Amino acid sequence: MTNKLLTVKEVGEILDLKPARVYELTREKKIPFVQIGERQYRYSEAALISWIENGGNQSSEPRTDEN
């Protein structure tokens, strides 16, 4: 199974965010990412979808109203 890696621009389009905000979330480690080299980032499509489904949390358990 291959896992597509997305660019900052593609993630921004999915989340309806500007690339600068995607970079900010990356620096704050609030969004799952893969670092390629010193200043290049890519985003796993599967991890991003899971992150969205969990309400923006990187934990494996889905977010509920009680969290």
MDAnalysis code that builds the backbone (N, CA, C; Angstrom):
import MDAnalysis as mda
import numpy as np

u = mda.Universe.empty(201, n_residues=67, atom_resindex=np.repeat(np.arange(67), 3), trajectory=True)
u.add_TopologyAttr("name", ["N", "CA", "C"] * 67)
u.add_TopologyAttr("resid", np.arange(1, 68))
u.add_TopologyAttr("resname", ["MET", "THR", "ASN", "LYS", "LEU", "LEU", "THR", "VAL", "LYS", "GLU", "VAL", "GLY", "GLU", "ILE", "LEU", "ASP", "LEU", "LYS", "PRO", "ALA", "ARG", "VAL", "TYR", "GLU", "LEU", "THR", "ARG", "GLU", "LYS", "LYS", "ILE", "PRO", "PHE", "VAL", "GLN", "ILE", "GLY", "GLU", "ARG", "GLN", "TYR", "ARG", "TYR", "SER", "GLU", "ALA", "ALA", "LEU", "ILE", "SER", "TRP", "ILE", "GLU", "ASN", "GLY", "GLY", "ASN", "GLN", "SER", "SER", "GLU", "PRO", "ARG", "THR", "ASP", "GLU", "ASN"])
u.atoms.positions = np.array([
    [0.847, -1.182, 0.000],
    [0.000, 0.000, 0.000],
    [0.893, 1.247, 0.000],
    [0.598, 2.151, -0.891],
    [1.372, 3.384, -0.926],
    [0.621, 4.478, -0.195],
    [1.369, 5.347, 0.408],
    [0.794, 6.456, 1.154],
    [1.224, 7.739, 0.462],
    [0.280, 8.442, -0.104],
    [0.587, 9.656, -0.835],
    [1.044, 10.745, 0.129],
    [2.114, 11.433, -0.257],
    [2.597, 12.568, 0.520],
    [2.135, 13.850, -0.150],
    [1.572, 14.739, 0.642],
    [1.020, 15.993, 0.146],
    [1.972, 17.151, 0.404],
    [1.866, 18.174, -0.421],
    [2.643, 19.396, -0.226],
    [1.877, 20.340, 0.693],
    [2.549, 21.392, 1.112],
    [1.913, 22.418, 1.949],
    [0.706, 23.012, 1.227],
    [0.864, 23.271, -0.050],
    [-0.229, 23.854, -0.836],
    [-1.438, 22.923, -0.862],
    [-1.213, 21.620, -1.063],
    [-2.309, 20.654, -1.105],
    [-3.010, 20.553, 0.245],
    [-2.235, 20.557, 1.324],
    [-2.827, 20.512, 2.671],
    [-3.650, 21.774, 2.913],
    [-3.117, 22.907, 2.500],
    [-3.846, 24.161, 2.651],
    [-5.178, 24.141, 1.918],
    [-5.193, 23.549, 0.730],
    [-6.440, 23.447, -0.033],
    [-7.437, 22.534, 0.667],
    [-6.961, 21.431, 1.221],
    [-7.842, 20.495, 1.928],
    [-8.434, 21.149, 3.171],
    [-7.607, 21.870, 3.918],
    [-8.046, 22.465, 5.186],
    [-8.575, 23.888, 5.032],
    [-8.519, 24.409, 3.811],
    [-8.926, 25.787, 3.526],
    [-8.111, 26.771, 4.373],
    [-6.789, 26.569, 4.341],
    [-5.851, 27.420, 5.068],
    [-4.779, 27.932, 4.117],
    [-4.212, 29.062, 4.451],
    [-3.084, 29.574, 3.683],
    [-1.843, 28.751, 4.036],
    [-0.908, 28.635, 3.093],
    [0.313, 27.875, 3.375],
    [1.048, 28.346, 4.634],
    [1.037, 29.637, 4.907],
    [1.717, 30.147, 6.102],
    [1.125, 29.533, 7.372],
    [-0.184, 29.338, 7.400],
    [-0.833, 28.738, 8.572],
    [-0.486, 27.255, 8.685],
    [-0.380, 26.569, 7.540],
    [0.025, 25.160, 7.557],
    [1.435, 25.044, 8.131],
    [2.338, 25.935, 7.698],
    [3.703, 25.935, 8.251],
    [3.688, 26.218, 9.752],
    [2.821, 27.123, 10.173],
    [2.720, 27.447, 11.604],
    [2.272, 26.224, 12.397],
    [1.258, 25.516, 11.914],
    [0.790, 24.302, 12.579],
    [1.887, 23.240, 12.607],
    [2.691, 23.207, 11.546],
    [3.802, 22.261, 11.483],
    [4.850, 22.596, 12.539],
    [5.249, 23.857, 12.614],
    [6.248, 24.276, 13.617],
    [5.774, 23.984, 15.035],
    [4.467, 24.155, 15.261],
    [3.892, 23.904, 16.587],
    [3.614, 22.415, 16.824],
    [3.896, 21.585, 15.815],
    [3.678, 20.138, 15.867],
    [2.226, 19.796, 16.192],
    [1.311, 20.582, 15.620],
    [-0.116, 20.360, 15.829],
    [-0.747, 19.594, 14.680],
    [0.016, 19.360, 13.631],
    [-0.467, 18.649, 12.460],
    [0.575, 17.580, 12.120],
    [0.139, 16.387, 11.720],
    [1.125, 15.341, 11.409],
    [1.913, 15.687, 10.140],
    [3.223, 15.502, 10.189],
    [4.068, 15.834, 9.048],
    [5.270, 14.917, 8.977],
    [5.912, 14.934, 7.824],
    [7.155, 14.201, 7.594],
    [8.173, 15.247, 7.172],
    [9.295, 15.291, 7.858],
    [10.334, 16.247, 7.502],
    [11.297, 15.597, 6.515],
    [11.496, 16.275, 5.396],
    [12.410, 15.801, 4.353],
    [13.521, 16.835, 4.255],
    [14.687, 16.484, 4.696],
    [15.768, 17.458, 4.703],
    [15.605, 18.429, 5.858],
    [16.301, 19.540, 5.742],
    [16.303, 20.495, 6.850],
    [15.055, 21.379, 6.897],
    [14.542, 21.781, 5.714],
    [13.430, 22.728, 5.704],
    [12.288, 22.325, 4.793],
    [12.212, 21.073, 4.429],
    [11.132, 20.616, 3.559],
    [10.214, 19.685, 4.338],
    [8.921, 19.886, 4.140],
    [7.922, 19.086, 4.835],
    [6.936, 18.502, 3.839],
    [6.466, 17.310, 4.145],
    [5.387, 16.680, 3.409],
    [4.421, 16.128, 4.442],
    [3.228, 15.844, 3.975],
    [2.150, 15.448, 4.877],
    [1.501, 14.177, 4.343],
    [1.480, 13.156, 5.161],
    [0.862, 11.889, 4.780],
    [-0.641, 12.100, 4.636],
    [-1.159, 11.715, 3.480],
    [-2.591, 11.866, 3.246],
    [-3.390, 11.059, 4.267],
    [-2.955, 9.826, 4.540],
    [-3.657, 8.970, 5.505],
    [-3.609, 9.573, 6.909],
    [-2.441, 10.076, 7.320],
    [-2.315, 10.679, 8.651],
    [-3.144, 11.953, 8.754],
    [-3.197, 12.716, 7.676],
    [-3.986, 13.952, 7.682],
    [-5.474, 13.638, 7.809],
    [-5.936, 12.641, 7.065],
    [-7.346, 12.245, 7.151],
    [-7.672, 11.763, 8.559],
    [-6.799, 10.959, 9.143],
    [-7.001, 10.482, 10.513],
    [-7.027, 11.646, 11.495],
    [-6.125, 12.608, 11.299],
    [-6.056, 13.788, 12.153],
    [-7.365, 14.573, 12.084],
    [-7.896, 14.739, 10.883],
    [-9.167, 15.449, 10.701],
    [-10.295, 14.686, 11.385],
    [-10.342, 13.374, 11.184],
    [-11.386, 12.542, 11.791],
    [-11.329, 12.569, 13.313],
    [-10.142, 12.788, 13.872],
    [-9.974, 12.874, 15.328],
    [-10.166, 14.295, 15.841],
    [-10.711, 15.150, 15.025],
    [-10.994, 16.519, 15.457],
    [-9.760, 17.375, 15.612],
    [-8.706, 17.056, 14.883],
    [-7.487, 17.848, 14.973],
    [-6.560, 17.403, 16.081],
    [-6.862, 16.269, 16.684],
    [-6.002, 15.709, 17.726],
    [-5.126, 14.639, 17.120],
    [-3.892, 14.525, 17.586],
    [-3.004, 13.499, 17.059],
    [-3.126, 12.193, 17.826],
    [-3.996, 12.137, 18.803],
    [-4.182, 10.881, 19.534],
    [-4.937, 9.906, 18.650],
    [-4.870, 8.625, 18.990],
    [-5.510, 7.605, 18.182],
    [-7.001, 7.485, 18.469],
    [-7.457, 8.046, 19.575],
    [-8.864, 7.948, 19.933],
    [-9.630, 9.132, 19.369],
    [-10.807, 8.877, 18.756],
    [-11.599, 9.979, 18.227],
    [-12.011, 10.958, 19.312],
    [-12.101, 12.199, 18.963],
    [-12.489, 13.237, 19.917],
    [-13.980, 13.141, 20.202],
    [-14.345, 13.322, 21.469],
    [-15.744, 13.357, 21.865],
    [-16.000, 14.665, 22.585],
    [-17.268, 14.925, 22.886],
    [-17.612, 16.154, 23.600],
    [-17.026, 16.182, 24.996],
    [-16.698, 15.008, 25.549],
    [-16.160, 14.920, 26.889],
    [-14.678, 15.258, 26.933],
    [-13.956, 15.216, 25.787],
    [-12.503, 15.486, 25.753],
    [-12.248, 16.946, 25.839],
])
